[in-house]
Amino acid sequence: MAKVEIYSSPWCGYCARAKSLLDRKGVQYTDIDVDADTKRRDEMTARAGGRYTVPQIFIDGRHVGGCDDLFALERAQKLDPMLEGRA
């Protein structure tokens, strides 16, 4: 199973939606609260190529984008292979 990291904020609806999809798939992920630690927000922005909105999602260290990007991968049937480490 791939290592999944999601930078998020507790109040963010898009974050909750992305986590819900991952939860439905039974995926374990590291949830990094950028509101609790501003250094983590700077880290996220650097890793995400300047993107500063949450969520920002990484699968095996590869930036896949935000909530809409995650759902687009799901619709294109590309998410499961990534989560299984096959993509």
PyMOL Python script that loads the backbone (N, CA, C, O; Angstrom):
from pymol import cmd

cmd.read_pdbstr("""\
ATOM      1  N   MET A   1       0.849  -1.183   0.000  1.00  0.00           N
ATOM      2  CA  MET A   1       0.000   0.000   0.000  1.00  0.00           C
ATOM      3  C   MET A   1       0.888   1.237   0.000  1.00  0.00           C
ATOM      4  O   MET A   1       1.914   1.276   0.679  1.00  0.00           O
ATOM      5  N   ALA A   2       0.491   2.229  -0.754  1.00  0.00           N
ATOM      6  CA  ALA A   2       1.242   3.462  -0.893  1.00  0.00           C
ATOM      7  C   ALA A   2       1.166   4.301   0.387  1.00  0.00           C
ATOM      8  O   ALA A   2       0.223   4.187   1.171  1.00  0.00           O
ATOM      9  N   LYS A   3       2.171   5.135   0.572  1.00  0.00           N
ATOM     10  CA  LYS A   3       2.172   6.094   1.678  1.00  0.00           C
ATOM     11  C   LYS A   3       1.403   7.325   1.210  1.00  0.00           C
ATOM     12  O   LYS A   3       1.748   7.933   0.197  1.00  0.00           O
ATOM     13  N   VAL A   4       0.362   7.687   1.952  1.00  0.00           N
ATOM     14  CA  VAL A   4      -0.491   8.813   1.588  1.00  0.00           C
ATOM     15  C   VAL A   4      -0.387   9.875   2.672  1.00  0.00           C
ATOM     16  O   VAL A   4      -0.520   9.585   3.861  1.00  0.00           O
ATOM     17  N   GLU A   5      -0.147  11.105   2.245  1.00  0.00           N
ATOM     18  CA  GLU A   5      -0.098  12.247   3.151  1.00  0.00           C
ATOM     19  C   GLU A   5      -1.092  13.279   2.656  1.00  0.00           C
ATOM     20  O   GLU A   5      -1.189  13.540   1.457  1.00  0.00           O
ATOM     21  N   ILE A   6      -1.833  13.865   3.592  1.00  0.00           N
ATOM     22  CA  ILE A   6      -2.786  14.904   3.236  1.00  0.00           C
ATOM     23  C   ILE A   6      -2.594  16.080   4.190  1.00  0.00           C
ATOM     24  O   ILE A   6      -2.756  15.955   5.403  1.00  0.00           O
ATOM     25  N   TYR A   7      -2.247  17.213   3.613  1.00  0.00           N
ATOM     26  CA  TYR A   7      -2.148  18.454   4.379  1.00  0.00           C
ATOM     27  C   TYR A   7      -3.548  19.047   4.403  1.00  0.00           C
ATOM     28  O   TYR A   7      -4.175  19.226   3.360  1.00  0.00           O
ATOM     29  N   SER A   8      -4.033  19.350   5.606  1.00  0.00           N
ATOM     30  CA  SER A   8      -5.423  19.772   5.719  1.00  0.00           C
ATOM     31  C   SER A   8      -5.619  20.751   6.863  1.00  0.00           C
ATOM     32  O   SER A   8      -4.703  21.039   7.633  1.00  0.00           O
ATOM     33  N   SER A   9      -6.845  21.252   6.949  1.00  0.00           N
ATOM     34  CA  SER A   9      -7.301  22.092   8.053  1.00  0.00           C
ATOM     35  C   SER A   9      -8.588  21.481   8.578  1.00  0.00           C
ATOM     36  O   SER A   9      -9.374  20.939   7.800  1.00  0.00           O
ATOM     37  N   PRO A  10      -8.818  21.557   9.881  1.00  0.00           N
ATOM     38  CA  PRO A  10     -10.014  20.927  10.450  1.00  0.00           C
ATOM     39  C   PRO A  10     -11.339  21.493   9.922  1.00  0.00           C
ATOM     40  O   PRO A  10     -12.338  20.773   9.895  1.00  0.00           O
ATOM     41  N   TRP A  11     -11.370  22.733   9.513  1.00  0.00           N
ATOM     42  CA  TRP A  11     -12.611  23.387   9.082  1.00  0.00           C
ATOM     43  C   TRP A  11     -12.881  23.250   7.588  1.00  0.00           C
ATOM     44  O   TRP A  11     -13.903  23.731   7.100  1.00  0.00           O
ATOM     45  N   CYS A  12     -11.996  22.614   6.873  1.00  0.00           N
ATOM     46  CA  CYS A  12     -12.045  22.585   5.406  1.00  0.00           C
ATOM     47  C   CYS A  12     -12.959  21.470   4.881  1.00  0.00           C
ATOM     48  O   CYS A  12     -12.709  20.288   5.113  1.00  0.00           O
ATOM     49  N   GLY A  13     -14.009  21.862   4.178  1.00  0.00           N
ATOM     50  CA  GLY A  13     -14.932  20.886   3.604  1.00  0.00           C
ATOM     51  C   GLY A  13     -14.300  20.022   2.519  1.00  0.00           C
ATOM     52  O   GLY A  13     -14.601  18.833   2.417  1.00  0.00           O
ATOM     53  N   TYR A  14     -13.422  20.616   1.708  1.00  0.00           N
ATOM     54  CA  TYR A  14     -12.735  19.845   0.676  1.00  0.00           C
ATOM     55  C   TYR A  14     -11.812  18.804   1.301  1.00  0.00           C
ATOM     56  O   TYR A  14     -11.656  17.700   0.779  1.00  0.00           O
ATOM     57  N   CYS A  15     -11.203  19.172   2.422  1.00  0.00           N
ATOM     58  CA  CYS A  15     -10.338  18.224   3.139  1.00  0.00           C
ATOM     59  C   CYS A  15     -11.168  17.039   3.625  1.00  0.00           C
ATOM     60  O   CYS A  15     -10.773  15.884   3.466  1.00  0.00           O
ATOM     61  N   ALA A  16     -12.319  17.340   4.217  1.00  0.00           N
ATOM     62  CA  ALA A  16     -13.198  16.284   4.721  1.00  0.00           C
ATOM     63  C   ALA A  16     -13.655  15.375   3.580  1.00  0.00           C
ATOM     64  O   ALA A  16     -13.746  14.159   3.746  1.00  0.00           O
ATOM     65  N   ARG A  17     -13.939  15.964   2.437  1.00  0.00           N
ATOM     66  CA  ARG A  17     -14.394  15.177   1.277  1.00  0.00           C
ATOM     67  C   ARG A  17     -13.284  14.250   0.774  1.00  0.00           C
ATOM     68  O   ARG A  17     -13.536  13.085   0.465  1.00  0.00           O
ATOM     69  N   ALA A  18     -12.061  14.768   0.694  1.00  0.00           N
ATOM     70  CA  ALA A  18     -10.925  13.950   0.240  1.00  0.00           C
ATOM     71  C   ALA A  18     -10.651  12.819   1.231  1.00  0.00           C
ATOM     72  O   ALA A  18     -10.421  11.678   0.830  1.00  0.00           O
ATOM     73  N   LYS A  19     -10.676  13.138   2.519  1.00  0.00           N
ATOM     74  CA  LYS A  19     -10.444  12.111   3.548  1.00  0.00           C
ATOM     75  C   LYS A  19     -11.547  11.061   3.520  1.00  0.00           C
ATOM     76  O   LYS A  19     -11.286   9.878   3.736  1.00  0.00           O
ATOM     77  N   SER A  20     -12.774  11.488   3.257  1.00  0.00           N
ATOM     78  CA  SER A  20     -13.891  10.550   3.183  1.00  0.00           C
ATOM     79  C   SER A  20     -13.683   9.535   2.059  1.00  0.00           C
ATOM     80  O   SER A  20     -13.952   8.347   2.238  1.00  0.00           O
ATOM     81  N   LEU A  21     -13.210   9.995   0.914  1.00  0.00           N
ATOM     82  CA  LEU A  21     -12.934   9.070  -0.193  1.00  0.00           C
ATOM     83  C   LEU A  21     -11.850   8.081   0.203  1.00  0.00           C
ATOM     84  O   LEU A  21     -11.982   6.881  -0.040  1.00  0.00           O
ATOM     85  N   LEU A  22     -10.789   8.574   0.808  1.00  0.00           N
ATOM     86  CA  LEU A  22      -9.706   7.685   1.242  1.00  0.00           C
ATOM     87  C   LEU A  22     -10.198   6.703   2.308  1.00  0.00           C
ATOM     88  O   LEU A  22      -9.837   5.526   2.295  1.00  0.00           O
ATOM     89  N   ASP A  23     -11.029   7.203   3.232  1.00  0.00           N
ATOM     90  CA  ASP A  23     -11.586   6.325   4.276  1.00  0.00           C
ATOM     91  C   ASP A  23     -12.445   5.218   3.659  1.00  0.00           C
ATOM     92  O   ASP A  23     -12.345   4.060   4.064  1.00  0.00           O
ATOM     93  N   ARG A  24     -13.289   5.568   2.681  1.00  0.00           N
ATOM     94  CA  ARG A  24     -14.143   4.573   2.028  1.00  0.00           C
ATOM     95  C   ARG A  24     -13.316   3.496   1.339  1.00  0.00           C
ATOM     96  O   ARG A  24     -13.746   2.348   1.227  1.00  0.00           O
ATOM     97  N   LYS A  25     -12.141   3.868   0.886  1.00  0.00           N
ATOM     98  CA  LYS A  25     -11.257   2.908   0.225  1.00  0.00           C
ATOM     99  C   LYS A  25     -10.395   2.143   1.233  1.00  0.00           C
ATOM    100  O   LYS A  25      -9.627   1.264   0.843  1.00  0.00           O
ATOM    101  N   GLY A  26     -10.514   2.467   2.519  1.00  0.00           N
ATOM    102  CA  GLY A  26      -9.735   1.786   3.545  1.00  0.00           C
ATOM    103  C   GLY A  26      -8.266   2.178   3.551  1.00  0.00           C
ATOM    104  O   GLY A  26      -7.415   1.416   4.010  1.00  0.00           O
ATOM    105  N   VAL A  27      -7.975   3.356   3.045  1.00  0.00           N
ATOM    106  CA  VAL A  27      -6.593   3.824   2.943  1.00  0.00           C
ATOM    107  C   VAL A  27      -6.168   4.495   4.249  1.00  0.00           C
ATOM    108  O   VAL A  27      -6.867   5.360   4.777  1.00  0.00           O
ATOM    109  N   GLN A  28      -5.028   4.084   4.748  1.00  0.00           N
ATOM    110  CA  GLN A  28      -4.437   4.777   5.891  1.00  0.00           C
ATOM    111  C   GLN A  28      -3.629   5.942   5.352  1.00  0.00           C
ATOM    112  O   GLN A  28      -2.925   5.811   4.350  1.00  0.00           O
ATOM    113  N   TYR A  29      -3.733   7.083   6.022  1.00  0.00           N
ATOM    114  CA  TYR A  29      -3.014   8.264   5.570  1.00  0.00           C
ATOM    115  C   TYR A  29      -2.547   9.070   6.770  1.00  0.00           C
ATOM    116  O   TYR A  29      -3.096   8.967   7.867  1.00  0.00           O
ATOM    117  N   THR A  30      -1.531   9.865   6.534  1.00  0.00           N
ATOM    118  CA  THR A  30      -1.037  10.793   7.541  1.00  0.00           C
ATOM    119  C   THR A  30      -1.728  12.121   7.300  1.00  0.00           C
ATOM    120  O   THR A  30      -1.610  12.704   6.223  1.00  0.00           O
ATOM    121  N   ASP A  31      -2.449  12.596   8.302  1.00  0.00           N
ATOM    122  CA  ASP A  31      -3.169  13.863   8.221  1.00  0.00           C
ATOM    123  C   ASP A  31      -2.315  14.934   8.898  1.00  0.00           C
ATOM    124  O   ASP A  31      -2.049  14.862  10.098  1.00  0.00           O
ATOM    125  N   ILE A  32      -1.895  15.913   8.127  1.00  0.00           N
ATOM    126  CA  ILE A  32      -1.019  16.966   8.633  1.00  0.00           C
ATOM    127  C   ILE A  32      -1.826  18.255   8.731  1.00  0.00           C
ATOM    128  O   ILE A  32      -2.191  18.843   7.713  1.00  0.00           O
ATOM    129  N   ASP A  33      -2.102  18.693   9.956  1.00  0.00           N
ATOM    130  CA  ASP A  33      -2.913  19.876  10.229  1.00  0.00           C
ATOM    131  C   ASP A  33      -2.044  21.126  10.072  1.00  0.00           C
ATOM    132  O   ASP A  33      -1.186  21.399  10.912  1.00  0.00           O
ATOM    133  N   VAL A  34      -2.266  21.879   9.000  1.00  0.00           N
ATOM    134  CA  VAL A  34      -1.444  23.062   8.745  1.00  0.00           C
ATOM    135  C   VAL A  34      -1.868  24.259   9.586  1.00  0.00           C
ATOM    136  O   VAL A  34      -1.128  25.238   9.678  1.00  0.00           O
ATOM    137  N   ASP A  35      -3.049  24.197  10.201  1.00  0.00           N
ATOM    138  CA  ASP A  35      -3.462  25.277  11.097  1.00  0.00           C
ATOM    139  C   ASP A  35      -2.741  25.175  12.431  1.00  0.00           C
ATOM    140  O   ASP A  35      -2.422  26.193  13.045  1.00  0.00           O
ATOM    141  N   ALA A  36      -2.487  23.970  12.876  1.00  0.00           N
ATOM    142  CA  ALA A  36      -1.843  23.750  14.168  1.00  0.00           C
ATOM    143  C   ALA A  36      -0.350  24.070  14.132  1.00  0.00           C
ATOM    144  O   ALA A  36       0.237  24.402  15.161  1.00  0.00           O
ATOM    145  N   ASP A  37       0.262  23.972  12.960  1.00  0.00           N
ATOM    146  CA  ASP A  37       1.711  24.174  12.840  1.00  0.00           C
ATOM    147  C   ASP A  37       1.992  24.912  11.532  1.00  0.00           C
ATOM    148  O   ASP A  37       1.965  24.307  10.460  1.00  0.00           O
ATOM    149  N   THR A  38       2.260  26.206  11.616  1.00  0.00           N
ATOM    150  CA  THR A  38       2.456  27.010  10.408  1.00  0.00           C
ATOM    151  C   THR A  38       3.690  26.578   9.620  1.00  0.00           C
ATOM    152  O   THR A  38       3.749  26.798   8.410  1.00  0.00           O
ATOM    153  N   LYS A  39       4.660  25.979  10.267  1.00  0.00           N
ATOM    154  CA  LYS A  39       5.828  25.475   9.537  1.00  0.00           C
ATOM    155  C   LYS A  39       5.405  24.374   8.568  1.00  0.00           C
ATOM    156  O   LYS A  39       5.988  24.225   7.494  1.00  0.00           O
ATOM    157  N   ARG A  40       4.400  23.613   8.950  1.00  0.00           N
ATOM    158  CA  ARG A  40       3.910  22.547   8.073  1.00  0.00           C
ATOM    159  C   ARG A  40       3.232  23.135   6.831  1.00  0.00           C
ATOM    160  O   ARG A  40       3.295  22.542   5.754  1.00  0.00           O
ATOM    161  N   ARG A  41       2.582  24.300   6.977  1.00  0.00           N
ATOM    162  CA  ARG A  41       1.977  24.962   5.810  1.00  0.00           C
ATOM    163  C   ARG A  41       3.082  25.387   4.836  1.00  0.00           C
ATOM    164  O   ARG A  41       2.945  25.217   3.625  1.00  0.00           O
ATOM    165  N   ASP A  42       4.173  25.937   5.369  1.00  0.00           N
ATOM    166  CA  ASP A  42       5.309  26.313   4.513  1.00  0.00           C
ATOM    167  C   ASP A  42       5.883  25.082   3.812  1.00  0.00           C
ATOM    168  O   ASP A  42       6.224  25.130   2.631  1.00  0.00           O
ATOM    169  N   GLU A  43       5.983  23.987   4.554  1.00  0.00           N
ATOM    170  CA  GLU A  43       6.467  22.724   3.984  1.00  0.00           C
ATOM    171  C   GLU A  43       5.550  22.269   2.849  1.00  0.00           C
ATOM    172  O   GLU A  43       6.014  21.870   1.781  1.00  0.00           O
ATOM    173  N   MET A  44       4.237  22.336   3.100  1.00  0.00           N
ATOM    174  CA  MET A  44       3.254  21.935   2.104  1.00  0.00           C
ATOM    175  C   MET A  44       3.393  22.779   0.846  1.00  0.00           C
ATOM    176  O   MET A  44       3.419  22.240  -0.260  1.00  0.00           O
ATOM    177  N   THR A  45       3.481  24.083   1.000  1.00  0.00           N
ATOM    178  CA  THR A  45       3.578  24.992  -0.138  1.00  0.00           C
ATOM    179  C   THR A  45       4.817  24.691  -0.969  1.00  0.00           C
ATOM    180  O   THR A  45       4.762  24.700  -2.198  1.00  0.00           O
ATOM    181  N   ALA A  46       5.925  24.426  -0.305  1.00  0.00           N
ATOM    182  CA  ALA A  46       7.161  24.088  -1.016  1.00  0.00           C
ATOM    183  C   ALA A  46       7.010  22.766  -1.769  1.00  0.00           C
ATOM    184  O   ALA A  46       7.402  22.666  -2.932  1.00  0.00           O
ATOM    185  N   ARG A  47       6.451  21.769  -1.119  1.00  0.00           N
ATOM    186  CA  ARG A  47       6.288  20.451  -1.748  1.00  0.00           C
ATOM    187  C   ARG A  47       5.285  20.478  -2.886  1.00  0.00           C
ATOM    188  O   ARG A  47       5.406  19.719  -3.848  1.00  0.00           O
ATOM    189  N   ALA A  48       4.286  21.359  -2.775  1.00  0.00           N
ATOM    190  CA  ALA A  48       3.198  21.410  -3.750  1.00  0.00           C
ATOM    191  C   ALA A  48       3.463  22.428  -4.861  1.00  0.00           C
ATOM    192  O   ALA A  48       2.539  22.825  -5.570  1.00  0.00           O
ATOM    193  N   GLY A  49       4.691  22.841  -5.011  1.00  0.00           N
ATOM    194  CA  GLY A  49       5.027  23.744  -6.105  1.00  0.00           C
ATOM    195  C   GLY A  49       4.373  25.110  -6.010  1.00  0.00           C
ATOM    196  O   GLY A  49       4.034  25.713  -7.028  1.00  0.00           O
ATOM    197  N   GLY A  50       4.195  25.601  -4.784  1.00  0.00           N
ATOM    198  CA  GLY A  50       3.615  26.922  -4.587  1.00  0.00           C
ATOM    199  C   GLY A  50       2.134  26.922  -4.267  1.00  0.00           C
ATOM    200  O   GLY A  50       1.588  27.962  -3.897  1.00  0.00           O
ATOM    201  N   ARG A  51       1.475  25.793  -4.400  1.00  0.00           N
ATOM    202  CA  ARG A  51       0.049  25.737  -4.046  1.00  0.00           C
ATOM    203  C   ARG A  51      -0.076  25.857  -2.538  1.00  0.00           C
ATOM    204  O   ARG A  51       0.637  25.184  -1.793  1.00  0.00           O
ATOM    205  N   TYR A  52      -0.984  26.716  -2.089  1.00  0.00           N
ATOM    206  CA  TYR A  52      -1.098  26.995  -0.664  1.00  0.00           C
ATOM    207  C   TYR A  52      -2.471  26.687  -0.081  1.00  0.00           C
ATOM    208  O   TYR A  52      -2.687  26.864   1.118  1.00  0.00           O
ATOM    209  N   THR A  53      -3.400  26.227  -0.917  1.00  0.00           N
ATOM    210  CA  THR A  53      -4.727  25.873  -0.408  1.00  0.00           C
ATOM    211  C   THR A  53      -4.730  24.416   0.049  1.00  0.00           C
ATOM    212  O   THR A  53      -3.936  23.597  -0.414  1.00  0.00           O
ATOM    213  N   VAL A  54      -5.637  24.121   0.962  1.00  0.00           N
ATOM    214  CA  VAL A  54      -5.779  22.749   1.432  1.00  0.00           C
ATOM    215  C   VAL A  54      -7.040  22.150   0.839  1.00  0.00           C
ATOM    216  O   VAL A  54      -7.995  22.872   0.551  1.00  0.00           O
ATOM    217  N   PRO A  55      -7.052  20.843   0.653  1.00  0.00           N
ATOM    218  CA  PRO A  55      -5.975  19.904   0.957  1.00  0.00           C
ATOM    219  C   PRO A  55      -4.936  19.862  -0.168  1.00  0.00           C
ATOM    220  O   PRO A  55      -5.211  20.230  -1.311  1.00  0.00           O
ATOM    221  N   GLN A  56      -3.761  19.412   0.186  1.00  0.00           N
ATOM    222  CA  GLN A  56      -2.737  19.033  -0.783  1.00  0.00           C
ATOM    223  C   GLN A  56      -2.390  17.595  -0.451  1.00  0.00           C
ATOM    224  O   GLN A  56      -2.078  17.272   0.695  1.00  0.00           O
ATOM    225  N   ILE A  57      -2.444  16.736  -1.454  1.00  0.00           N
ATOM    226  CA  ILE A  57      -2.348  15.293  -1.243  1.00  0.00           C
ATOM    227  C   ILE A  57      -1.133  14.742  -1.974  1.00  0.00           C
ATOM    228  O   ILE A  57      -0.849  15.099  -3.117  1.00  0.00           O
ATOM    229  N   PHE A  58      -0.431  13.865  -1.279  1.00  0.00           N
ATOM    230  CA  PHE A  58       0.756  13.217  -1.823  1.00  0.00           C
ATOM    231  C   PHE A  58       0.600  11.711  -1.686  1.00  0.00           C
ATOM    232  O   PHE A  58       0.194  11.212  -0.637  1.00  0.00           O
ATOM    233  N   ILE A  59       0.923  10.998  -2.746  1.00  0.00           N
ATOM    234  CA  ILE A  59       0.901   9.539  -2.730  1.00  0.00           C
ATOM    235  C   ILE A  59       2.304   9.070  -3.085  1.00  0.00           C
ATOM    236  O   ILE A  59       2.814   9.349  -4.170  1.00  0.00           O
ATOM    237  N   ASP A  60       2.916   8.352  -2.151  1.00  0.00           N
ATOM    238  CA  ASP A  60       4.314   7.914  -2.299  1.00  0.00           C
ATOM    239  C   ASP A  60       5.229   9.075  -2.667  1.00  0.00           C
ATOM    240  O   ASP A  60       6.111   8.938  -3.515  1.00  0.00           O
ATOM    241  N   GLY A  61       5.010  10.219  -2.021  1.00  0.00           N
ATOM    242  CA  GLY A  61       5.848  11.386  -2.225  1.00  0.00           C
ATOM    243  C   GLY A  61       5.520  12.189  -3.472  1.00  0.00           C
ATOM    244  O   GLY A  61       6.087  13.261  -3.684  1.00  0.00           O
ATOM    245  N   ARG A  62       4.619  11.688  -4.294  1.00  0.00           N
ATOM    246  CA  ARG A  62       4.225  12.367  -5.533  1.00  0.00           C
ATOM    247  C   ARG A  62       3.011  13.257  -5.278  1.00  0.00           C
ATOM    248  O   ARG A  62       1.992  12.792  -4.767  1.00  0.00           O
ATOM    249  N   HIS A  63       3.121  14.518  -5.630  1.00  0.00           N
ATOM    250  CA  HIS A  63       2.024  15.451  -5.438  1.00  0.00           C
ATOM    251  C   HIS A  63       0.917  15.150  -6.447  1.00  0.00           C
ATOM    252  O   HIS A  63       1.141  15.179  -7.657  1.00  0.00           O
ATOM    253  N   VAL A  64      -0.274  14.861  -5.935  1.00  0.00           N
ATOM    254  CA  VAL A  64      -1.396  14.595  -6.836  1.00  0.00           C
ATOM    255  C   VAL A  64      -2.371  15.763  -6.878  1.00  0.00           C
ATOM    256  O   VAL A  64      -3.275  15.778  -7.713  1.00  0.00           O
ATOM    257  N   GLY A  65      -2.204  16.737  -5.999  1.00  0.00           N
ATOM    258  CA  GLY A  65      -3.057  17.916  -6.018  1.00  0.00           C
ATOM    259  C   GLY A  65      -4.022  17.960  -4.850  1.00  0.00           C
ATOM    260  O   GLY A  65      -3.746  17.453  -3.763  1.00  0.00           O
ATOM    261  N   GLY A  66      -5.162  18.582  -5.107  1.00  0.00           N
ATOM    262  CA  GLY A  66      -6.168  18.762  -4.075  1.00  0.00           C
ATOM    263  C   GLY A  66      -7.326  17.788  -4.201  1.00  0.00           C
ATOM    264  O   GLY A  66      -7.215  16.744  -4.844  1.00  0.00           O
ATOM    265  N   CYS A  67      -8.427  18.144  -3.582  1.00  0.00           N
ATOM    266  CA  CYS A  67      -9.610  17.278  -3.553  1.00  0.00           C
ATOM    267  C   CYS A  67     -10.130  16.985  -4.957  1.00  0.00           C
ATOM    268  O   CYS A  67     -10.382  15.828  -5.296  1.00  0.00           O
ATOM    269  N   ASP A  68     -10.292  18.020  -5.769  1.00  0.00           N
ATOM    270  CA  ASP A  68     -10.816  17.815  -7.129  1.00  0.00           C
ATOM    271  C   ASP A  68      -9.892  16.910  -7.937  1.00  0.00           C
ATOM    272  O   ASP A  68     -10.352  16.078  -8.719  1.00  0.00           O
ATOM    273  N   ASP A  69      -8.588  17.080  -7.743  1.00  0.00           N
ATOM    274  CA  ASP A  69      -7.616  16.242  -8.453  1.00  0.00           C
ATOM    275  C   ASP A  69      -7.727  14.784  -8.010  1.00  0.00           C
ATOM    276  O   ASP A  69      -7.633  13.871  -8.832  1.00  0.00           O
ATOM    277  N   LEU A  70      -7.927  14.569  -6.711  1.00  0.00           N
ATOM    278  CA  LEU A  70      -8.076  13.215  -6.183  1.00  0.00           C
ATOM    279  C   LEU A  70      -9.309  12.539  -6.783  1.00  0.00           C
ATOM    280  O   LEU A  70      -9.249  11.377  -7.185  1.00  0.00           O
ATOM    281  N   PHE A  71     -10.417  13.264  -6.843  1.00  0.00           N
ATOM    282  CA  PHE A  71     -11.647  12.708  -7.410  1.00  0.00           C
ATOM    283  C   PHE A  71     -11.516  12.488  -8.913  1.00  0.00           C
ATOM    284  O   PHE A  71     -12.098  11.551  -9.459  1.00  0.00           O
ATOM    285  N   ALA A  72     -10.752  13.349  -9.584  1.00  0.00           N
ATOM    286  CA  ALA A  72     -10.517  13.150 -11.022  1.00  0.00           C
ATOM    287  C   ALA A  72      -9.733  11.861 -11.252  1.00  0.00           C
ATOM    288  O   ALA A  72     -10.022  11.124 -12.195  1.00  0.00           O
ATOM    289  N   LEU A  73      -8.749  11.583 -10.406  1.00  0.00           N
ATOM    290  CA  LEU A  73      -8.008  10.321 -10.501  1.00  0.00           C
ATOM    291  C   LEU A  73      -8.945   9.136 -10.284  1.00  0.00           C
ATOM    292  O   LEU A  73      -8.838   8.116 -10.965  1.00  0.00           O
ATOM    293  N   GLU A  74      -9.853   9.280  -9.340  1.00  0.00           N
ATOM    294  CA  GLU A  74     -10.820   8.215  -9.060  1.00  0.00           C
ATOM    295  C   GLU A  74     -11.716   7.971 -10.279  1.00  0.00           C
ATOM    296  O   GLU A  74     -11.923   6.826 -10.679  1.00  0.00           O
ATOM    297  N   ARG A  75     -12.244   9.045 -10.865  1.00  0.00           N
ATOM    298  CA  ARG A  75     -13.120   8.909 -12.042  1.00  0.00           C
ATOM    299  C   ARG A  75     -12.379   8.276 -13.220  1.00  0.00           C
ATOM    300  O   ARG A  75     -12.962   7.514 -13.991  1.00  0.00           O
ATOM    301  N   ALA A  76     -11.099   8.595 -13.352  1.00  0.00           N
ATOM    302  CA  ALA A  76     -10.291   8.064 -14.463  1.00  0.00           C
ATOM    303  C   ALA A  76      -9.750   6.665 -14.153  1.00  0.00           C
ATOM    304  O   ALA A  76      -8.996   6.095 -14.942  1.00  0.00           O
ATOM    305  N   GLN A  77     -10.140   6.121 -13.004  1.00  0.00           N
ATOM    306  CA  GLN A  77      -9.700   4.792 -12.557  1.00  0.00           C
ATOM    307  C   GLN A  77      -8.181   4.704 -12.426  1.00  0.00           C
ATOM    308  O   GLN A  77      -7.588   3.652 -12.665  1.00  0.00           O
ATOM    309  N   LYS A  78      -7.560   5.818 -12.043  1.00  0.00           N
ATOM    310  CA  LYS A  78      -6.112   5.851 -11.844  1.00  0.00           C
ATOM    311  C   LYS A  78      -5.727   5.886 -10.373  1.00  0.00           C
ATOM    312  O   LYS A  78      -4.561   5.685 -10.033  1.00  0.00           O
ATOM    313  N   LEU A  79      -6.698   6.139  -9.495  1.00  0.00           N
ATOM    314  CA  LEU A  79      -6.380   6.263  -8.079  1.00  0.00           C
ATOM    315  C   LEU A  79      -6.003   4.932  -7.451  1.00  0.00           C
ATOM    316  O   LEU A  79      -4.996   4.854  -6.749  1.00  0.00           O
ATOM    317  N   ASP A  80      -6.780   3.885  -7.683  1.00  0.00           N
ATOM    318  CA  ASP A  80      -6.496   2.589  -7.060  1.00  0.00           C
ATOM    319  C   ASP A  80      -5.096   2.068  -7.413  1.00  0.00           C
ATOM    320  O   ASP A  80      -4.378   1.609  -6.524  1.00  0.00           O
ATOM    321  N   PRO A  81      -4.693   2.129  -8.687  1.00  0.00           N
ATOM    322  CA  PRO A  81      -3.327   1.688  -8.985  1.00  0.00           C
ATOM    323  C   PRO A  81      -2.269   2.508  -8.241  1.00  0.00           C
ATOM    324  O   PRO A  81      -1.257   1.963  -7.802  1.00  0.00           O
ATOM    325  N   MET A  82      -2.499   3.799  -8.101  1.00  0.00           N
ATOM    326  CA  MET A  82      -1.542   4.628  -7.361  1.00  0.00           C
ATOM    327  C   MET A  82      -1.492   4.206  -5.898  1.00  0.00           C
ATOM    328  O   MET A  82      -0.417   4.116  -5.305  1.00  0.00           O
ATOM    329  N   LEU A  83      -2.663   3.948  -5.322  1.00  0.00           N
ATOM    330  CA  LEU A  83      -2.730   3.564  -3.911  1.00  0.00           C
ATOM    331  C   LEU A  83      -2.126   2.191  -3.676  1.00  0.00           C
ATOM    332  O   LEU A  83      -1.654   1.891  -2.580  1.00  0.00           O
ATOM    333  N   GLU A  84      -2.141   1.374  -4.689  1.00  0.00           N
ATOM    334  CA  GLU A  84      -1.555   0.045  -4.590  1.00  0.00           C
ATOM    335  C   GLU A  84      -0.064   0.037  -4.970  1.00  0.00           C
ATOM    336  O   GLU A  84       0.588  -1.008  -4.955  1.00  0.00           O
ATOM    337  N   GLY A  85       0.457   1.223  -5.310  1.00  0.00           N
ATOM    338  CA  GLY A  85       1.864   1.331  -5.667  1.00  0.00           C
ATOM    339  C   GLY A  85       2.193   0.836  -7.055  1.00  0.00           C
ATOM    340  O   GLY A  85       3.338   0.482  -7.338  1.00  0.00           O
ATOM    341  N   ARG A  86       1.177   0.806  -7.940  1.00  0.00           N
ATOM    342  CA  ARG A  86       1.374   0.293  -9.304  1.00  0.00           C
ATOM    343  C   ARG A  86       1.445   1.402 -10.351  1.00  0.00           C
ATOM    344  O   ARG A  86       1.527   1.124 -11.547  1.00  0.00           O
ATOM    345  N   ALA A  87       1.414   2.638  -9.908  1.00  0.00           N
ATOM    346  CA  ALA A  87       1.429   3.722 -10.919  1.00  0.00           C
ATOM    347  C   ALA A  87       2.472   4.759 -10.596  1.00  0.00           C
ATOM    348  O   ALA A  87       2.623   5.734 -11.333  1.00  0.00           O
TER     349      ALA A  87
END
""", "prot")
cmd.dss("prot")
cmd.show_as("cartoon", "prot")
cmd.util.cbc("prot")
cmd.orient("prot")
